[in-house]
Each structure stands twice: as structure tokens, then as C-alpha cells.
Amino acid sequence: MLFHTWITFVLAACIIAISPGSGAVLSMSHGLAYGVRKTSATICGLQLGLLLVLAIAGAGVGSLLLASEVAFSIVKVIGALYLIYLGWSQWRSRVAVDAGAGIVLREVGESAKPQPPSLRKRMLTGFLTNATNPKGIIFMVAVLPQFISRQAPLLPQLLILAVTMSTIDMLVMHGYALASSSMQRFFRDARARKRQNRFFGGLLMAVGAALFFVKRSSQS
């Protein structure tokens, strides 16, 4: 892969990562609730989901998925419903137990502190958030071919692009989590935590609802 091609992809990856989406909302939500260190597991899950999307797009499966109305609709509906489920679970949380998003809080008067779900659950939540995002598949199918040369082996190029994209996205998501966690001092009482849950829950549901309007491509 030529250096100028890689640099161009780096710039594109930065724009993709910084653009607000379900991954950013989830990173901010967990960052505010649990802090940056514990949100790292969520972000690692996001990267696993992102790598799966990159693999699907790079292997050509993404093109087949976009060509099938039924297959694309299934992925779209699953992704949308999952985000709406996460958002609703967080919205209805009463600062006690949130089974959907896995947020567990100990109610100790006004100083209730969130107890994060297990590392596995945080990673799974992150993974499913990115892996079931049809917008990610569409974007990668459209973007990846622009940076892949037919004159060079495919696998090494995909590995370079995957590592680059995942590294940039991980740094950006940690930045979102860090910015959000810096506001923890304003959300120490139960009432503030309830507003926090409804805000991020509403955002997740809005992003999920928006996925229903995602089209396969401009040609479909």
C-alpha cells in the first residue's frame, strides 16, 4: 500500500470515527456512568464489532448483503431494535437495576453509585452495537474499495486498513469517554443519574429509530 493512500485513509478514518453515532453515544454513556477505565471493555467490544464489519466489507460479503433486500432488512431491523432496546432499558432505569444495558446501581440514599456490569457484558454490548449497524456496513463497502489496489495482495491491505481504523476509533471513543467521565461530579445524586439515563437512553433510541430509514444504496 502506498504511503499517500494510507494517509488519505487515516484522514477518512478520523472523520468516520469522530462523526457521532451509536458507538460514541455508548462510549459517553458508559464513560459518565463507570469512568474511562471500565469503559475500555465497552470500547474493545466496539472495535471487535468494527473489525467484523471491515471483514464483511473486505471479503465482498457486504456487497452481497447490500444486493439482497431481505438480508439487508434483517440486519437493519436487528440493529435498530437492539439500540432501541438498550435505550429503553436505560431510560426506564430507576437507579436500581437496568437489565438491558447491564447498568446496576446501589441505592444508598442520594449517593447511589453505579456498579458496572461484568467485563464480558460490557464487551458484548459494544460488539453488538457496531456489528449490527447497517450504516457501518454500507459505509465500509463504499469506502474500502477506494483504498485497495488490485495489483497487490488483498489480505495485507485489509490488515493495514483494519488496524488503522480500529486504532483511530479506539482513541476517539476513549476521548468521548474521557470527556463524559469528567462530568461525573455533576451526576452524583439519584435525580441527576435519572436524567443522565433518560438523556443517553433517548439518544440510543433515536439512533436506533433512524436506522429504520437507512437505504441499501443510491442504486436500490
Buried (B, 14 or more C-beta within 10 A) or exposed (E): BEEEBBEEBBEBBBEBBBEEBBBBBBBBBBBBBBBBEBBBBBBBBBBBBBBBBBBBBBEEBBBEBBEEEEBBEEBBBBBBBBBBBBBBBBBEBEBEBBEBBBBBBEEEEEEBEBEBBEBEBBBBBBBBBBBBBBBBBBBBBBBBEEBBEEEEEEEEBBEBBBEBBBBBBBEBBBBBBBBBBEEBEEBEEBEBBBEBBBBBBBBBBBBBEBBEEBEBEEEE
